[in-house]
Amino acid sequence: MTLSPLDFAIITSYFVLVLGVGFFLKGRIHTSSDFLLTNRTLSHWITGIAFMSANLGSLEIMGHIANGAKYGMRTNHWYWTGAIPAMVFCGLFMMRYYYANGIRSVPEYLRMRYDYRAHLMNAVSFAFVTILMSGINMFAFAVLFHSMLGWSFTVSVALSAGIVLLYTFWGGLASSIWNEVLQFFLIVFGFLPLTFIGLRQVGGWKGLVARLPDQYVHTWKGMGGPDDPLGVPWWVMVIGIGLTAAPAYWCTDFLLVQRALAAKDLDSARKTPLVAAVPKMLFPAIVTVLGMLALVVGPQVVTKDYNLALPMLLGRYYGSGMLGLGLTALLASFMSGMAGNITAFNTVFTYDIYQTYLVKNRPDSHYLAVAKWAT
């Protein structure tokens, strides 16, 4: 792909905007609580959108569009079966336990509920996983932009990591949350037009369905049958994702729960996952449908590598200006996931590992410095 001056202007404006948010919030950081917890001042509308956006990393956007091409409507199970019920349960039940106990992290709740062994194991393993996930985001970003635009792998990693580092270092969790709100709308406005353009090209929803095998156009029908691309019966999906993996993820992953803990009161904290559940319920209109469109319009490309579904659609349907918007949306998805991992890591490292086990009873300014170092 070749970017026009307008495309570069859109991408540059995005970089300036996210850095500006972080720089603006820099003067409001006085304590470790300001930096790591936003001092719990945000409304449920802000934390709810951030809760959703923090989940929109490279695995969500690139991965589920690829899944849409590979599995068709079966991809909706990761939303309607594997997300919405667990998000509602988290809002109605789990957030009451978290917020009412005044905890700063999920590992801290485990220490209250069990003992230091559960706390330490969860804190260390979570911190390790967030580092790996940040690496996945940077690697996916660099590989994608190298293949699409010819950007150097090293430059791509340094660019994405450097910008996220600056705005999270300046403004802490508040900077990450406000930028996640911005990134959420960029992702929607960047990719939703691609759905409409693609559907128009193939003759609408009926035209899309007519050009796909029957097993790709049903969410539940024929699950576990010989032609099922996913290859599992319905009860495996319900138990495996709906009742097991989904609650384990949506109700205990501190990266997400942290957004709800930043809300101003218990009522707002409980509403946070409920607000996030609304766009989550509608997101298959972007990821699943785009994957199915990619399979129809470019099967020779997609079937060789399903991860090329989104880049192929961007190159096919977006011209000057719109291509810049689409790539900015892609940047936003990578950065929101990376920032979420960073803010979750620095909180767990500072409060649950460093303050609890390594260096106790120091002034708060010391822990603020450690939090920035961890970032």
Secondary structure as UniProt FT lines:
FT   HELIX           5..25
FT   HELIX           26..28
FT   HELIX           32..37
FT   TURN            38..39
FT   HELIX           44..53
FT   TURN            54..55
FT   HELIX           59..63
FT   HELIX           64..71
FT   HELIX           72..76
FT   HELIX           77..81
FT   TURN            82..83
FT   HELIX           84..89
FT   HELIX           90..94
FT   HELIX           95..100
FT   TURN            101..102
FT   HELIX           106..113
FT   HELIX           116..149
FT   HELIX           153..201
FT   TURN            202..203
FT   HELIX           204..210
FT   HELIX           214..216
FT   TURN            221..224
FT   TURN            226..227
FT   HELIX           234..237
FT   HELIX           238..245
FT   HELIX           246..250
FT   TURN            251..252
FT   HELIX           254..261
FT   HELIX           266..282
FT   HELIX           283..285
FT   HELIX           287..297
FT   HELIX           299..302
FT   TURN            303..304
FT   HELIX           306..308
FT   HELIX           309..317
FT   TURN            320..321
FT   HELIX           322..347
FT   HELIX           348..358
FT   HELIX           364..374
//
